[in-house]
Amino acid sequence: MKRINLLAIVVTAAAVALVSAAGAARRDPPCSISPASVNLDQSYTVSASGLPTGGTVNLIISYPNGNTLTGPISVASDGSFTLTRSSADAMPPEQAGSYGYQFVGKVKWPQGTFSQLYATCSVLVG
């Protein structure tokens, strides 16, 4: 009986180690915004890397008032994307609060839903 329990513990530990190693190998593409906090009308740069290069990538921008803007983007051949924005570009402009950026796969319309999230980041405008 002790031998069976010991074997079960060893098998369980090996399975956990295998799953942990597989999970550690998969990383979401990095997304960053510089600077992370800005004043109204100050520019900031959104950068993402490790995005897929042969398929559809859409960018969803969420504004502080709850409005969103969704559209396809062109990813560079190295998987990177860079965009410079300011609060003056918002709908309507001059909104203080958190602006969110989500890099996603194909978007289903009219719902605006997606099943693949590649990267996400946000900037605080105040």
Secondary structure, DSSP 8 states (H G I E B T S, - for coil): -HHHHHHHHHHHHHHHHHHHHHHHH-----EEEESSEE-TT--EEEEE-S--SSS--EEEEE-TTS-EEEEE----TTS-EEEEE-GGGSSSSS--EEEEEEEES-EETTTTEES-EEEEEEEEE-
